[in-house]
Amino acid sequence: MRFMCVGDSMTIGRAGDFTWRYRMWQHLEASFDGPYALVGPRTELYDADTGSPASTAYAVPGFPADARRHLAGWGEGWLHMAPVIAGTVTEHRADVLLVSLGLIDLGFYTDSEQTALNARAFLTAARTANPHIRCVLLPVIPNIRAESDAPFAAECARFNELLAKTVADLDTAASPLLLASYPSGYDIHTDTYDGTHPGPSGEHRLAAAYADAMHQAWGLGGPYRAASEPLIPSPSASPVRASAPPAVRTG
């Protein structure tokens, strides 16, 4: 089975991060009964010093190169992924998409209604490439901006309602969709390093949300059990509030 992680800055990670993708790889290694692969056109982390997705400086060198594959980008959202997902699914023969998108859309690009339409377009396009694709979608986790920006917080909440409706509307037996639960115990003040991007504990909580959804609904893998790993702190950063995102990569 071929899994592809799709997301924004919370998924690509930046230099010095483990990433939740690494935690997912650990989980699959420990619990998946059968052949599997993590697939996608990219392997790098975001390099904050250069502003480009070109870093290979994962926090742990034991993350195999092949397992680092993904489709995620700093500053990229549903808006950017919908046009490329069909070709990417075809090229990399993905069976399961693990998707974390929406926060950057709502913060900089589109309102909740248009973001939901872009999510529908993404799912429809993925199915043109693989009519039996499975997708697990994570609800938007409001970041620190939502604590001081009530309209933004309301848009996050509204989008999550629309995302749940989208999953309910489009779910089929041939191509099942899951809306993962909000990560259990997730606290942006302790599980992120800047109010948005996950630190080690947050990475585990994100991976657990996907792993437990797949296990409970589809019997894939087992319940999430965090593997032992040194907790190397992510680089410190100022909270992200309203600054424009870096230039995005869409290819």
SEGUFI-145425 format. One record per atom (N, C-alpha, C): x, y, z. Coordinates in pm, whole numbers, plus 50000, padded with zeros to 5 digits. Each point is the difference from the previous one (the first is absolute). Layout:
SEGUFI-145425
XYZ/...
This chain:
SEGUFI-145425
500854988150000/499155011950000/500885012350000/499605010049922/500845011849979/499325012350061/500645005750100/499465011450074/500705012849953/499225010849984/500595012849967/499525010750097/500925006650067/499705011050091/499905012849918/498875007050014/499755012149924/499725011350098/500715011149987/499755010550096/500765012849975/499945008650101/500655013149994/501254999850087/500295011350066/501225000950078/500024990550119/498834996450053/499954990850112/500414985849958/499934997249871/500334986749949/501404999449941/500395010149923/501364999849946/501015001250112/499715008250102/500965002450106/501145008749952/500835004350096/501165007949963/501264993950059/501145004949954/501284994350042/500064998650152/500354988250046/500084997150143/498814992650055/498924998849922/498804992950045/500154984949978/499304992250083/499784985949969/498924999149892/498915007350015/498765000349920/499074988850045/498695002549984/499034989450031/500104988849897/500555003249883/500204989549899/500984989450052/501035004450071/500944990650061/499314991550106/499165006250080/499264992450101/499084989849934/499405003949887/499144990549928/500814988449946/501175002849947/500874989349951/500334990450114/500355005350118/500274991350114/498794991250032/498835006249997/498784992550030/499774988849899/500145002949872/499784989949898/501034988950011/501245003650028/501044989950017/499654990450113/499405005350106/499714991950118/498704992149990/499055005049918/498664994150011/499374995649868/500555004049887/499324996749874/500374986049956/498984991849980/500204986049967/499924998149849/501125002349934/500034998649855/500935010249938/500234998949871/500875009649933/499335013849991/500805010250015/499495013749989/501135009049955/499635012149958/501005010249966/499395013750027/500845009450036/499635014150005/500485006049869/499105006649928/500305004449864/499735014849983/500505005649891/499785014049968/501195005649924/499855011949942/501045005749914/501085007750074/499845002250130/500935008350075/500554992250119/501155004050048/500604993850117/500515010350100/500095012649960/500715009850079/499155006450110/500705007050088/499425008850100/500145014449952/499285009050065/500125014349972/501255005450068/500765008049926/501205006450052/499675014550031/499855003350128/499605013550038/501075010249966/501254995949994/501085009549970/499985004549854/499634991149911/499975003449858/498605002449946/498994996250080/498625001549953/499644990449889/500624988349999/499734990349894/499814986150060/499254991549930/499814986150046/501154991349955/501185002250059/501194993349949/500844993350108/499545000050125/500824994550107/499804984950013/501084993150033/499944985750031/500354997550147/500005010750081/500474999350139/498894995450094/499544987649984/499054994250095/500684998350135/499205000250107/500574998950134/500634986550025/499624990149923/500564986650020/500474994549866/501274996149989/500514994949873/499464986349965/499374993250097/499494986649973/498694999649925/499485011449957/498795000549919/500404996649856/499634988249949/500494995849868/499575009749889/500865001549902/499735009449892/498684996949930/499724987349975/498774996549930/498765003250084/500114999250130/498855002650087/499755014950020/500905008449953/499845014550014/499095006049892/499524991949910/499255005349885/498635005350042/499605011049937/498755006750038/499575009549889/498825005950018/499535011249918/499555010950097/500955007950045/499695010750095/500885011949968/499505011950034/500775012049973/499705011150097/501015007250036/499865011550089/499195010849926/498865004050056/499175010049936/499044994549896/499894986849988/499114993949902/498754994450069/498875001249931/498744995450056/499194992249898/498704998450029/499104993549904/500075006849865/500135013250001/500055007949877/501124995249908/501144996350060/501164996249921/500034985049971/499454992150089/500074985549983/498924994549908/498845006449994/498924994849915/500434998549854/500725009849941/500384998349859/501054989349973/500754995850103/501104990749976/499754985950054/498924998250076/499854987350069/499744988349904/499235002149893/499724988949909/501294994749937/500815009049949/501254995849939/500944993350099/500005005150123/500894994450102/499544986150042/498694998350018/499484986750035/500314990149889/499845004249876/500294991249887/501474996249998/500875009950010/501444997549989/500524991250113/499505002350120/500544992950116/499114988650049/498914997549929/499124988650024/499544999350146/499585011550050/499565000750140/498694992550021/499924993150113/498784993150041/499265007450111/500765006550089/499435007050115/500645013850010/499155010450010/500485013650020/499755003950145/501025005050067/499915005250135/500145015149988/498895007350014/499955014049959/499825009350120/500865010050007/499905010650100/500125013449928/498865005849965/499985012649924/498875008950051/500135012849975/498905009250030/500415012350077/500934998750093/500365011550084/500595011249917/500924996649911/500645010449919/499005006249902/499084991949948/498965005249911/499195010750071/499524996750119/499155009150076/500765012350046/501284998450025/500805011250048/500405009949894/500134995249874/500585008849899/499294999949864/499234989649967/499564998549863/498485000449980/499264991850074/498584998149971/499184999450129/498725003549989/499134998750117/499574985550017/499224997350103/499654986150030/499204993449888/499105007649938/499174994249893/500854996049880/500895009049957/500844996949883/501024989250035/500505000250121/500944989650042/499344986349994/498754999250043/499274987349994/499794995649855/499725009549912/499864996549859/501314994849943/501115005950042/501304995149954/500304986150054/499544997250121/500174986550056/499204989849917/498785003749963/499204991149914/500694997849866/500555010649943/500694998649872/501214990850013/500715001150111/501154991350027/499574985350004/498964997150075/499554986150016/499484994449868/499285008349926/499504995649869/501154997049906/501015008750000/501154997949912/500784987550040/500164997850131/500734988150045/499304987349950/498685000349999/499244988249956/500064998049850/500265010549924/500174997949856/501274992049973/500985001550089/501264992749984/499914985950057/499274998550111/499834986950063/498594999350057/499074993549930/498614999450046/499824993250135/501044993150048/499924993050129/500885006450106/500405012349977/500865006950096/499295001350135/500754998350106/499495002650135/500655012950051/499255007750077/500525012650052/499655001650147/500965004150079/499775003950138/500325014850010/499025007950042/500165014450004/499995004850144/500955008650031/500085005750134/499275013450004/499175002450100/499395013250011/501075010750023/499685012249966/500925011150025/500175001850151/501255001450041/500315003250139/500265015150007/499095007750059/500225014550006/501315003250071/500785009249942/501285003350060/499895012150092/501125005450039/500025010950097/499265012449950/499965001749869/499285011449944/498534999850040/499434988250009/498574998850032/499695005050141/501015000750087/499765004650136/499755015150007/500495007349901/499835014650001/499235005349881/499624991149908/499315003949877/498704991949993/498945005650056/498734992750009/499444996249863/500035008849900/499504995949868/500774988349940/501314999850021/500794988749951/499634987250073/499835000850131/499584988350078/498664994849950/499095009249968/498684995949950/500114993249864/500905005049916/500204993649869/500564986050016/500924998150094/500544986650025/498884990450044/499165004750091/498914991650049/499014996949888/499685010049920/499074998049890/500574990349897/501285001549968/500594990849903/499954985650051/500284998050127/499954986350053/498614994049989/498975008250017/498634995349978/499804996049854/500495008449910/499844997249857/500834988049959/501164998250059/500834988449968/499314987250043/499385000250118/499254988250046/498864996849904/499315010349952/498914997949904/500554994449868/501135005249957/500624995149877/500324985250010/500594996150111/500344985950020/498744991450001/498965004650067/498754992450005/499374999049862/500055010749923/499395000249867/500744991149901/501334999950008/500814993649897/500484986050036/499834996050124/500444986750041/499244989249922/500744990249950/499384988649930/500704987250043/499344988849975/500624987250031/501234997549913/499945004749877/501114997849907/501205008850031/499725012050053/501075009750029/499685006650133/500304993150111/499595005050130/500805012250047/499295008950068/500605011950058/499814999750151/500995004650072/499915001150146/500355014050042/499235005550093/500395012350067/500594995950134/501315001850014/500664996250125/499495008750114/500054994850120/499645007850116/501055010850024/499575010950063/500965010250043/501044993050087/501295002449976/501034992750075/499795000750152/499944988750064/499694999350141/501025007750084/499495009350081/500855007450092/500855010849937/499825002849872/500885009549930/499835014050057/501125006150036/500025013550059/501065008049926/499595010649931/500975007549920/501095006550085/499765001450129/501015006350087/501074990250046/499724987149992/500984990150044/500384990149890/499174998749898/500254990349894/500545006349872/500245013250001/500615006849886/501185008250049/500865003949908/501135008350040/499795014849971/498865003449936/499755014149970/498525003449997/499174991350054/498575002349996/499324994549877/500784994349908/499444994249877/500614986549968/501334999249995/500674988249947/500354990250111/499724987149979/500164990250109/501444997850040/500214999550131/501254994950054/499874985050018/500954993650067/499984985450012/498694994350054/499475005950109/498754994550055/498845002049903/499985011449932/498955002549901/500094990549882/501234997049958/500174990449890/499394986550035/500244995650122/499414987350042/498485000649999/499445011050047/498545001250006/499395000349860/500655006549905/499505000249863/500074986149938/501134993450015/500134986449945/498964990750063/499765001650130/499024991550067/498605002049946/499655012449966/498675002749947/499774992149871/500994999849912/499884992349876/500034985050027/500964995850079/500174985650024/498764994050065/499465006750100/498844994550070/498765000049910/499855010249916/498875000349907/500064988149904/501184997549943/500144988949905/499814986550068/500504998850122/499864987350071/498544997450037/499335010150053/498634998250046/499024997849885/500185007449889/499044999249890/500324989049900/501284997849974/500384991049892/500844988150046/500384999650124/500834989250049/501435000449948/500465011849959/501375001449950/500945003650115/501064992150016/500925002550108/499364997250135/500645004850104/499464998350135/499755013550063/499565000150124/499865012750072/501375006750010/500005013050002/501275007350002/500714998150133/501264996549990/500854999050118/501275008049969/500235010750073/501145008549971/501304992450021/500835000049897/501314993650011/500925008950082/500934993950069/500965007650080/500975007149908/500175013050022/500915007949917/500455011950082/501275003849994/500455011950073/499205012149957/499555007950095/499215011949969/500925011749974/500465001149876/500845011149960/499105011949971/500185011450067/499105011349977/500075004949857/498855004049946/499985006649870/500595013850016/500475006249890/500565013350010/498975009850053/500435009150084/499075009950054/499595009649892/498795005350014/499485009549901/498965008550066/499775011749945/498965008750052/498654995049954/498955002150080/498674995549959/499595005749866/499394991749918/499535004249869/498615006150016/499825012549959/498715006450017/499425004549866/500595009749935/499355005349881/500975003349889/501254995850011/500945003149894/499714991249879/500375004949883/499734992449876/500874987649997/499484989149943/500794987749991/501105001549896/501054991750009/501045000349897/499424995949865/500745002949896/499594995849866/499814985049999/498964995349932/499694985850000/500574993249879/500194987050017/500444991449892/498834991549959/499635000349876/498794992949957/500304988849903/501254997349977/500324989349907/500594988150068/
